[in-house]
Amino acid sequence: QVQLAESGGGLVQPGGYLRLSCAASERIYFMGWYRQAPGKQRELVASITTDIITNYADSVKGRFTIFRDNARNTIGLQMNMLKPEDTAVYYCHARDSSYDHVSWGQGTQVTVSS
């Protein structure tokens, strides 16, 4: 089972920026970031495959960028122009192409507040 190690998160003012990182224990096809705010369902923020196909939630397009280092089995999420509504717990996610292996990180808190 692939293991995920997250880093990043924290408190930032509106308009600020943060970078999240997630390292997988092995190469895996699909990796991405989800988030869950209080009282809301977990939602996909951004994802990236081993061949660097990306997908973004409409709410973060133009502000967030996901990237991948296949040599290090690592993904990152650069979050710019942060808004209070971005406040949530962010989770790293990984799976293979057949869903035989699915992994979640522990989650990291992102708080955007004045």
C-alpha positions as CSV (number, residue, x, y, z in Angstrom):
1,Q,0.0,0.0,0.0
2,V,1.4,3.4,-1.0
3,Q,2.2,5.7,1.9
4,L,1.8,9.4,1.8
5,A,3.8,12.1,3.7
6,E,2.3,15.6,3.7
7,S,3.9,18.9,4.6
8,G,2.8,22.5,4.5
9,G,-0.4,24.2,5.5
10,G,-0.7,27.0,8.1
11,L,-2.3,30.4,8.7
12,V,-2.2,33.1,6.0
13,Q,-3.9,36.4,5.3
14,P,-6.2,36.9,2.4
15,G,-4.3,37.4,-0.8
16,G,-1.3,35.5,0.6
17,Y,0.2,32.2,-0.6
18,L,1.1,28.7,0.7
19,R,2.7,25.6,-0.8
20,L,1.7,22.1,0.1
21,S,3.8,19.0,-0.6
22,C,3.1,15.3,-0.6
23,A,5.6,12.5,-1.0
24,A,4.5,9.0,-2.0
25,S,6.4,5.8,-1.0
26,E,6.3,4.6,-4.6
27,R,5.4,5.7,-8.1
28,I,1.6,5.8,-8.6
29,Y,-0.5,6.9,-11.5
30,F,-2.9,9.5,-9.9
31,M,-2.1,11.9,-7.2
32,G,-4.0,15.0,-6.1
33,W,-5.3,17.3,-3.4
34,Y,-8.8,17.3,-1.8
35,R,-10.1,19.6,0.8
36,Q,-12.9,19.5,3.3
37,A,-14.4,22.5,5.1
38,P,-16.6,22.3,8.2
39,G,-20.1,21.1,7.3
40,K,-19.2,20.4,3.6
41,Q,-18.2,17.3,1.7
42,R,-14.7,16.6,0.6
43,E,-14.0,17.9,-2.8
44,L,-11.2,17.6,-5.4
45,V,-9.0,20.7,-5.6
46,A,-6.4,19.6,-8.2
47,S,-5.0,16.3,-9.5
48,I,-2.1,15.2,-11.7
49,T,-1.2,11.9,-13.4
50,T,2.3,10.4,-14.0
51,D,2.0,11.8,-17.6
52,I,1.3,15.2,-16.2
53,I,-2.4,15.5,-17.1
54,T,-3.9,18.0,-14.7
55,N,-7.4,18.8,-13.5
56,Y,-8.6,21.7,-11.3
57,A,-11.7,22.7,-9.5
58,D,-13.3,25.8,-11.0
59,S,-13.0,27.7,-7.8
60,V,-9.2,27.5,-7.8
61,K,-8.4,27.8,-11.5
62,G,-5.9,30.6,-12.1
63,R,-4.9,30.7,-8.5
64,F,-3.6,27.2,-7.7
65,T,-1.0,25.2,-9.6
66,I,-0.3,21.5,-9.1
67,F,3.0,20.0,-10.1
68,R,4.7,16.6,-9.9
69,D,8.3,15.3,-9.6
70,N,8.1,11.8,-10.8
71,A,11.7,11.1,-9.9
72,R,10.9,11.8,-6.2
73,N,7.3,10.5,-6.3
74,T,6.2,14.0,-5.0
75,I,3.5,16.4,-5.8
76,G,3.1,20.0,-4.7
77,L,0.3,22.5,-4.7
78,Q,1.1,26.2,-5.0
79,M,-1.8,28.2,-3.7
80,N,-1.8,31.9,-4.5
81,M,-4.3,34.7,-4.0
82,L,-5.8,32.8,-1.1
83,K,-9.4,33.6,0.0
84,P,-11.2,32.9,3.3
85,E,-13.3,30.3,1.5
86,D,-10.2,28.3,0.8
87,T,-10.0,27.5,4.5
88,A,-10.2,23.7,4.9
89,V,-8.3,20.6,5.8
90,Y,-6.4,19.6,2.7
91,Y,-5.7,15.9,2.0
92,C,-3.2,14.3,-0.3
93,H,-4.7,11.4,-2.3
94,A,-3.2,8.7,-4.5
95,R,-4.5,5.8,-6.5
96,D,-3.5,3.5,-9.3
97,S,-5.4,3.5,-12.6
98,S,-7.6,0.5,-11.6
99,Y,-8.4,1.7,-8.1
100,D,-6.8,-1.4,-6.6
101,H,-4.7,0.8,-4.4
102,V,-6.1,4.0,-2.8
103,S,-4.4,6.1,-0.2
104,W,-5.1,9.2,1.8
105,G,-2.8,11.5,3.8
106,Q,-3.5,12.6,7.3
107,G,-4.6,16.1,6.2
108,T,-3.2,19.5,6.9
109,Q,-5.0,22.6,8.0
110,V,-5.1,25.7,5.8
111,T,-6.6,28.8,7.4
112,V,-7.0,32.1,5.5
113,S,-8.0,34.9,7.8
114,S,-7.2,38.5,8.7
